[in-house]
């Protein structure tokens, strides 16, 4: 079942999450937010709202689509090269690579 969760500020949508629920799993498909408000993390707030709704609807698993898996590549070199080529940074538990600081 599709789920759209919208975060509004003064009646104006500032973030949305589009998810798909199937057999107790919520698949996080798309998240977007107003870039002018990035410093307030509207996407993160919206994601938390979506998670709360999913668990209330009986979800027992959350799938954040697009992450690395063993089937995509088992080679650390390939993963490192792919991440570097895409311009993405991998976050570590010790520190964040967020541009927000």
Helices and strands as residue ranges (DSSP letters): E 2-9, E 12-22, E 25-33, G 35-40, H 42-56, E 61-64, H 76-86
